[in-house]
Amino acid sequence: MAVSALSGVGQAQSAASGPADLPEWAGYYVRALGADLDGLRPPLTIEALRQLAIDHLKPWAFAKMEATDFVANDAGQICLPTGPFKYWFAVGQFLFLPGPEKIVMPYLNVPPAGVRRVYLNREHPRNLRPTWNGDSVGHWDGETLVVDTTGFNDKSWLVKVEPHTEELRMIERYRRVKGGSILEVDITLMDREALTSAFNFVLYFKKGNLKDRPNGQLVNVCNEDPELWRGFMDAHLQPLLERSREVR
């Protein structure tokens, strides 16, 4: 499925402008859970998704994961972006703003996840500079939006601390199900350097109401108090330091 989605992207982009109800796709989305998903493919829990990723890691990537401490090495703790993967489960809220040439997806908590732009009028540029969110191009396959993202850097994690390389490629298929009340996102991740094979999972989102959030989109200043952050990190790293001294 993922490979066929990549063929003829340019032709597909020029031949399709999206479904007739595209304006209805626009809005603020939150994770859909529980009864909203009756009759749909069951989504994985974060624990099951993490195990799925681990099961596909090559030996060197598994060893790197084992040597990585979640808190001490979390990019978000040092005010860096976290990439899109962790954000799906950590917050899972975004705006979907479709247009004729691109779709803009600002995540609710902008600083760690950023703003994604899915370009509908071009293919990937040559010699992409690796970035946290990569470069996304999309096309319409009937009423399904197919998004191909490549050009990731290797600094983010797949779920928790599972590594990937700059070879990572993500294929997403967005479609509306259950009469349009649910947005289904079918995701395939491929990385020939870090993964033994591609793996696939699905997430579901439903329309939310930004009026329910008095502050609207969050402006998060990570670790605004440097002393508080330093104390937090020192307290977490102290047991690791003591264990290393015991080994010696």
N, C-alpha and C positions, 0 to 999 in steps of 0.2 A: 504493500500500500504506500509506504513512504517513498520508495523509489519512483513509482509511477507518478506520484504527486509532483515530482521535480521536473518531469519532461514537458516540453512545450510551454513553459511558464509564460514566455513573451507572447505567444499566440493567444493563450488563454486570457491574459490580461487585456489584450486589445479586443477580444471577442465578447467579453462579458463585463457588464457594469454593475452586477449585483442583483439580488432579488428585488421584486417590485415592492416588498414591504421593508426595504432597507432602512428607511427613516425610523421604523419602529424598533430597530435594533439599538438605537442610541439610548444611552442612559447610564445609570449607576448600578453596578452589579455587586452582589455579595454571594458568598458560598451558599449553595442550596444543599440542605441536609434533611434527613428524616422522611416524613410523609411526602415531601415535595418530590421525592425520587421514586415513588411507587411505580413499578413496571419498567424502570430503567436499569441499565447495567450498573451493578453496585460499585460505587467508587471505593478505592483503597483507603484505609486509614493511613496516617502518616507513618505508623510503625510498619505496616505491610509494604508501603511504597519504599521505605528505606531498605527493608529486607530485599525487595525486588532489585533495587539498585546495587546492593552489596553482592547479590548472587551473580551479577553481571560484571563485576569488577575483575580486571586482570590482576595477577598476583602483585605486581609492583604498586598498583593503585590501592589494592586492599592493604598492603603494608603501610602505605602513606596514610591511609585512613586510620589505621590502628595507632599511628604515631601522632595523630592530630588531636589536640584538646579543643573541645567545642567552645568553651568560654575564652580561653587564652588566645585562641586563633581566630575568633569570630571577627570578620571584617567590620561588621556593624559596630563593634565595641571601640574601634579606632576611627570611626566616622568615615568609613569607606562604604561604597554601595555593596549590596549583597547579591545582585543578579536577580532574575525573575523566579528561579526555582524555589528557593526557600520562602519567598513571599506568598506563593500560592497557598501554603498552609498556615503561615504565620499570621497573615491578615486576610488575604484573599478578597480584596475589595478594589474595584477599579472603575473608571469611566470608560465607556466605549463610544467613541465619537467618529462615525464614518463620514467620509467625504469622497469625491470623485477620483482623487489622485492618491490619497492616503487615508489610513485609519489611525487615529491618535488614541492611545490608551494610557492616560495618567493613572498611576496607582494612588490609592487613597493616601498612603503615607509616603510622600514623594521622595524624601532624601535617600532611604535605603534601596528602593527599587527603581526609582526614576520614572521616566515617561517613555513608553514604547511608541514607535512610529512604524506602521506597516505600509510600505510603498506599493501601490497598485499599478504604477506607470513605468516601472523599470525593473531590471534584473540586478543581481548583486554587483557592485563595482569590483573591478579587478584590484588585487593587492589590498584587501581590507585591512585596516588597522584594528587589531583586537580590542574589544570594549566589553564592559560588564554585561550589557544587554544584547550585544551582537547587532547584525544588520538583518532586518526583516523585510521580505517582499511577499506579496500575496496575490492570489487570483481567485476568481469565483468559479467553482465547479458546480454548476446549477445553483442551488440555494445553500451551498456549503462554502465557507471561506477557508481556503488552504493557505497557510502561512509557513514559509520556509525561512528559518533563521540560522545564520552562520556568522563567523567572525567573532566568536566569544573569546575573551581572555581566559586564562586558566586559574583565576583567583577566586572564583565562586565555588560553591559546593552544589551537588545535585539535589540533595535533600537536607542532610544535616552536616556531615563532614566527609561525604563521599566525593573524591576528586574527579576532575575531568581535565582534558587538555584543550588546546586551541583547535583540535579537530572536531570538537563537539558540533553536532547539527541537530536542530529541533524542528520537527514538522508538527504543526497544529492544524486540526480541522474543526472549525467552529460551525455549529448548526443549531437552529432553534427546534426544540422538541416539545412534546406535550402541548400542542396547539400554540406554540410560541411563548409559553410561560417560563420555559427553562432554556438556558444557553448551555449546550454541551460542548466541551472542549476535549477532543481526543488528541493525545500528545504522544509522540514517538521521539525518543532520544537515541542518537547514534554517535559513537566516538570510537573509531577504529584503533586508537592508541590506548584508551583507558578501559574500554568495555569489550567483553568477549563477543557480544552481539547487541543489536538494538533491543530496547524494551519499551513497552507501551502501557499507558494508563489513561484514565478518563476522569475529568472533574466536571462538576455542574455548578452553574450560577443562576441566580434569579434577580429580577429587578428589585432594587432597594429604593429608599427615599432619603436623599441627602438632608431633607428637612428634619429627619430624625437625629441628625448629628449637628448639634448647635454650633460646632466649630468648623463644619464643612470639611474640606480636605485639610489634613494635618500638616503643619510645618514642624517637623521634628528636628530639634537641635540635639544631636546625639552627644551624651556625656558633656552637657553644658558646663558642669562644675568639674574642672580637672582634678581637684583634690578628692572629690567623692569617687570619681572613676579610678584614680590611682589606688585609693584604699580598697575598692572592690577587687581590682585586679591583684593587688598584693595579697589580699586574704585568700583569693582563689589559688594563686601560684605557690603560696607557702607550703601546703602539703606536698606538692610536686617536688619542691626543692628539698624538703626533708627526706622524701623517698629516694631521691637521687643520691643524697649523702649516705643513706643506709646501704645502698648498693655498693658504693665505693668502700 
